[in-house]
Amino acid sequence: MEGSRGRHGGAALGPPAVRCLLALPLALGVAGSLMLLPALLREPGQDARYYIVNAAICLVPATLYALAALLIVAAWARPVVWIVLLACGLALSGVGLFYLITFGPGELFLVPPYLVAVSVVQLAALSKARKAAAGGSQRLA
């Protein structure tokens, strides 16, 4: 089946059209994170650290979401990369939950849990493909 195996020997999340659909929420997360940057300029008279920290708060999640979206579309299947993205998604989810508890509902933090879910699904697919490959090589021996 076309698109059933990713580059570098791992399982992908489906055919190209499905992968593009799965990457769409992450692409929207990139856009949402980057849309917060102009709000920084509306805060005149702040210390330079204020701008640096807030720019990082916007750019780090946007970079992670963009990386994950590109990896999904490209069917990149390195477990180490997905484990790192899983850890980053968990950290961003924790930060989002902290802000939700501390400041109340203001923004919906749906993209970090989605990144966690996509990473878990990708790792499960890689594990399943690895077990199937190991089973196939044992049958040949």
N, C-alpha and C positions, 0 to 999 in steps of 0.2 A: 504494500500500500504506500502510495506516495506521501511523504511527509510524516510517516510513522516513526522514522528514526532521525534523530538530529545529527548535526555535524559532530565529528569526533566520537562516533559510536554510541551515543546515548539516545534515549527515547525522547521524543519531542511531545508537545502537547496537542498534536493533531496536524491536519493539513494546513497549508499556508493561510487560508481564509479564516480558519478557527484561531490560529495563532494571532493574526491581526486583530480579531475580535477580542481575544483575551488580553492583548496589549493595550487596548483602547482606554480602560480605566486608569492605567498607569500613565498614558499620554495625557489624559485629562488632569492627573495629579501633577504632572510637570507644568502644565499650563497654569493650574491653580497656584502652585508654589511661586512661579515666576511673576504672576500678577500681583503678588504681595510686595515685590521690590519697589514699584513706584510710590507706594505708601511711605517708604522710608524718606523720600525726598520732601514729604509734607510735614516733616518734623524738624524744622530749622532750629539751630542753636544747640544741638546735641553734641556731646563729645564724640570724637572719632571712633572710639570703642563701641559706642551705641550702634553706629552704622555698620561696623565690621561684624559685630555679633549678629545683628538682625539680618544682614545680607547672608551670613552663613546659615542662619536658621531657615532662610528661604532656599538657598542654593544646594545645601546638602541633600535634603529630601528630593529636590528636583533632579539632581544628578543620579541618585539611587533609582528613582522611578524611571528615568530615561534609560539607564543601563539595563534594568530589568526588562523594559519594553523591547529594547533592541535585542536582548538575548532571547526573548520569547519569539520574536519575529524571525530571527536568524536561526532558531532551533539550536542554540548553543547548549551543550549538555555536559558541562564540567561540574561535578558534584561540589567541589570546593567553592566555586563561585556562588552556587545556589545556597550553600550553607552560610556563606558570608551575607548574602542578601536576606536570608531568613533571620539571622541575628540582627541585622540592621532594621528589618521590618519589625521585629519584636521590640527593639529599643525605641523606634519611632512610635510604635503603638503604646508603649509605656509612657513616653513623654506626652502623647496625645491624651491618654487617660488621666495623667496628672493634671494637665491643663483643664480637662473637662471637669474633674473633681474640684480643682482650685477655683476656677473662674466661671464655672457653670457652662451650660450649653451655649455656644456661640458659633462655633464652626463644627462641622461634622468631620470626624477623622476616619474616613472610610478607606482611604488609599493604603495606609500602613497595614491594617489587617488584611487587605486584599493582597498586598505584597507577601505577607506571611503565608496566606493560603496558596498563592501561586507557587511559592518556593516549596511548600510541603508537597504539593501535587507533583511538581517537577522532580523532587527528590524521590518520591514514591515511584514515579515512572522510571527513573533511572535505576532504582533498586530492583524493580521488577524486571527490567531489561537485562540487568547484570545477572540476576538469578536465572533467567531464561537462557542466557548465553552460556552460563556455567553448566546448566543442565544439558544443553545441546552438546557441549564439548565432552561431558562425561559419557554421553551416549555413544559418541564416536570412538571413545577409547576402548 
